């Protein structure tokens, strides 16, 4: 029982780590034998909490250190110009990582509440997609290996 708690704690910490997105954590955790639905829920929470912390503390950071002056890559700038906050939120986990996507959105003056909504929705949808693809993949692999 204690080992299982440690394993899920590691899933949470891995999901909270920048650039270790849910699309990596969920398949690896399911692959080592953890239950897919708890892994997905814990990964979602582990990935969402740091993003919410970034959003909550961003303006404080800017007041203390000054606004972030950064030139975004041409691809990131195109996504922002064409699709706005929803585009950055949904492409973030795949392109830059959700943490950097949140920072980018806030640095480009996105509304904090809208950023919370879109980043959370993006993580929820990507978590579900990753869960489904992972389960189908492992089921197919089991069928193929039988």
Secondary structure, DSSP 8 states (H G I E B T S, - for coil): -HHHHHHHHHHHHHHHSTT--HHHHHHHHHHTT--HHHHHHHHHHHHHHHHHHHHHHHHHHHHHH--------HHHHHHHHHHHHHHHHHHHHHHT-HHHHHHHHHHTT--HHHHHHHHHHHHHHHHHHHHHHHHHHHHHHHHHH-
